[in-house]
Amino acid sequence: MKNKAIILTDGKAGHENQSKAFARALGLDFELVSVQFKGRFAKSASYLLDKIGIRTIGLLEGLGKQDFAHLCAVIGTGSGTFYAAKALARKCGVKCGVVLYPRGYDLASFDCILAPSFDNPAKRSNVVEIPANLVANDAAFYEKGVAAFSERHSGPTDNLVGVIVGGSNKCSTMTAEWTKARLDEIFAANKGAQLCVTTSRRTPADVEAVVDSYPWDYKLLYSRDHFNPIPAFVKLAKRLYVTAESTGMLSEACTFGSAEVVALDNLNPGPHKFRRFVENLRAGGYVDGCRKIDLSAQFARARELMGI
């Protein structure tokens, strides 16, 4: 019986990891295949061709020579893979499932769409809403992360409070002044706790300088050290503070561990999707609470749609 999926990847780690999580939830082995459009015109043309029912791998690079006789499903995440997943699946006579919302494409001809609620997806039988991004990690991943963290931090972890600092994007702003105000609040609210922090590759230099000035029990500044303490924070912390634009880190914190998750609101005003994302998590008790995301019902529906 065929039980292997092809994951089409656009090279973005965040997209690739969500596809891996989807394949594992379906109980499928998988292999990765890189794909891209043959230029901007090809991507633009894909929207029109899809609307009139034409799905051809001729618009794509990376799918011309492989032998796909063994596969049972095609999976993709992100706009660079949506058309490709559908085109390859139809060519091979298998089903396709995608993660994120394929806006602009014909929704009805995808077999399964795992769409985040913050994208306000259409209510269709093949659209399965999920409250956050999929996370591909498992218990072994966190155990390994804790072991690596323990080699760097010898202090107690039974009262650990973690702070995960991201950076600005088109819907958020992060300044040194804002950071200082938030860190003052965190230190005042968590006296006696083991306060641990990590910045990211997106963290501005002036914000990192503010972070560096506080008396942390453990501190990781990404500009100086690329070690990743986040798996240990997620596993060990009783409370996790995460800047609100960090959708991937918020998704992970709200899915694994047992920590109370607090979103540090650096979001710009307006009804943009980052705001909807945090508000939806808060309404579900995942932010400003300890409830963890359970996707068992959504995955069961996905398996049904994919015929697995």
C-alpha positions, 0 to 999 in steps of 0.5 A: 500500500502506498503511504508516502507523500511528496512535500513540495517546498518553496525553500522557506523553513516555516512553510516546510515545517508546517507541511512536515507536521501535516504529513506526520498528522496524516501518518505518512512518510514523505520526501521533499521536492523543491519547486518554483514557478518559471518566472513571475508570468508563470505564477500570474498565469497560474491563477487564471489557468486554475480558475478555468481548470487547467493545471499543468506542471509546465509552469513549474521548475523541479517537477519534470524528471522525477518518478512519482509512481509511488506517492499517495498524496501531495502536500504544500504550504504557501503560495509558491506551492499551491498550484504546484500541489494541485497540478502534480496531484492531478497528474498522478491521480492522487489527492492534494492537501495544502496548509495556509489559505490559497487565496486567489485559487479555485478552493473547491479543487483542493482536496483539503485546505488547513487554513488558519482562522486569522485568514477568515477562510471561506466556510467550505467542506474541504476547508479545515480551520486551525487556530495557529500554525502547525508545528512539526516538533515532537517529544524527542525534539524537546528532550534534545533541546532541554539536554542542550540547554542544560549544558549551557545553563546550570541553574534551577529550572523549576521556576523558569519564566521565558521571554522570546523577543522577535522584531518588527514587521509590516504589522508591528513595531519594536523600539528600545523604549517599548522593550524597556517598558515591557521588561520592567513589567516582566521583572516586577511581575516575576520576582523570585523566578528564573528569568531567561531570555532569547532574541532572534535574528530579527531583533534590532540592535538597539532592542538587543542592547536593552535586553542585554542590560537586564539581570537575566538568569540566562540570556541568549543574544542572537547577534552573538550566539545562534544557539536555540534555547526555545525548545527548553523554554517551551518544555520547562517554563511556567510562563512564556512571554512572546512578542506578538508578531512572532506567530511561529513562536506563539503557535509553538508555545500554545501547542506544547509544554504547560506554560501560561503564554503571554503575548507582548503586544507590539502590534500596529493598530488596525484589523490586520491578520496578526491582530486577529491571530492573537485575539483568536488565541486569547479567545480560545484561552491559549494566550493569557492562559495555559490551555494547549491547542489540540488538533486531533479533530481537525486532523481526523477531518483532514485524513477523511478528506485525503482518503487516508 
